[in-house]
Amino acid sequence: MLRPEDYDLWLDPGITDFKRVVDCLKPFDASLMKQYPVSTRVNRPENDDQECAREIPIADPAPRVF
């Protein structure tokens, strides 16, 4: 994952020396990541919009007997 400040450097078509972009290849800090459930909309390529990244509530599981 790229940091926003590295976007222009990484996407620069004039870069031919990998040493200029190697710092962009460091692992992203996992403590800055968040996981959450999303809609099944992500399973269809035609759904290419921000709704695919929207967090949805977790459905209540079936009632338990015990």
C-alpha positions, 0 to 999 in steps of 0.5 A: 500500500502506498502512502498518499505522499508517494503516489506521484513518485510511484506513478511517474512514467519517467522513473527508470531507476528502481532505487528512486522508488524502492522506499515506496515498497516498505510494508504498510504499518498494520496498526494504521489499517482497519478491517470491517465488513462490507457489502457483497457488492464487492463481488461484482466488477460492475459495482466500481464505486465508493459503496463497495468500501462502505462499512456495513453492520454485522447481521445478528446471528440466528437466536441461540438456544443456550 
